[in-house]
Amino acid sequence: MALPTITVSPSAAVQAYRRVDSGAFSATGSGADFGGTLQRAVEGAVDANREAEAKTMQAIAGNGSITDVVTAVAKAELALQTTVAVRDRVVQAYQDIMKMPI
């Protein structure tokens, strides 16, 4: 499973701005909230890791190709790096908010 692609169309952005401006802000936009998107991304990273492990085991058993193993491991590594980058940004945002004067 690949990481989900988040696409924002100009019309969706305009509608979101209108909802915020009118005070009818909803965290859910077109059926997907940030938490759900984040959860799907993490699940995608876990799935990529499982796929890399499966391909590695197949290669060790002599049934897989080294190209498949390298590709799967590279995808898993990229997913992990993305997850860590998002986590770091969330932690930094939280720390910035906590530093704000009341």
N, C-alpha and C positions, 0 to 999 in steps of 0.2 A: 504494500500500500504506500503510495507516494504522499508527500505532504500536500495538504490542500492549497490550492491557489486562491488568493483573495483578490477579487476583481471589484473595483469600484467604478461605476459608471457616473458620468457627470449628473445625470438626472437623479440617481440615488443620492448623491452628495447634496444636491439642491433640496431634495425632500427631507433629508436629515437636518440640514440647516433650518428649514422651515419648521420642523417639529421642535427643535431646540428654541428657536425664536418665539414660537407660539406658547412655549411652556409645556407642551405635550411631549416632552422628551421620553423616549422609550429606549432602553438599552438594546432592545432587539430590533434589528433591521432586516427585513425580508426573511424572518424566521431563523436567523442565526445571531447569537450573541457572542461577545468576546470570549467568555468562558468556554462556550461550546466549541468555538473555533480553535482555541488554545488546546482544549482536550483532544480534539481530532488531530491536531498537529503533533502532540506528544504521542498519541496512539500510533500515528504514522511513523514516528521515529522508532518506537518500540518494534513495530512490524518490520521496519527496515533492518533492525538489528537481528531479529529472529530469522529473516530471510538470509542475511549474511552468514549466520551460524549454520543454517541448513545447507547452504551452498558449500561452506567450508567442510562440513561433515561428509557431504557427497564427494568432494574432491579427495578427502582423506581416504574414503572407502574406494577410491579409484573410479567413481562413476560420474564425476563432474569435470568441467573444464576450468582451467586456471583463469581464463578470461571472465567467466561468470562469477568466480570467487572475487576477483579484483573489483569488478563492477559493483557487486553487492556490498562489499566492504567499503568502497568509496561512497556509495549512497548512504550507508549507515553512518559513516564518519561525517558526511555533510549534514545529515539530519541531526546528529548529536551536536555539532558545532552551532547549528541554527538554534537548537533548543537552549544551549548554554548562553548564546548571545541574547536571546529573548529574556531568559531568566535574569541575566546581568542588567538588562535595561529596566526590567520591572523592579528589581532591588534598588537600582539607582534612583528611579522615579519615587519609590517609597521613601528613600532616605532624603531626597530633595523636599518632599512634602513634609516630612517630620522636622526639617530644619526651618520651615516657614514660621514666622512669628504669628502668634494668635491675635 
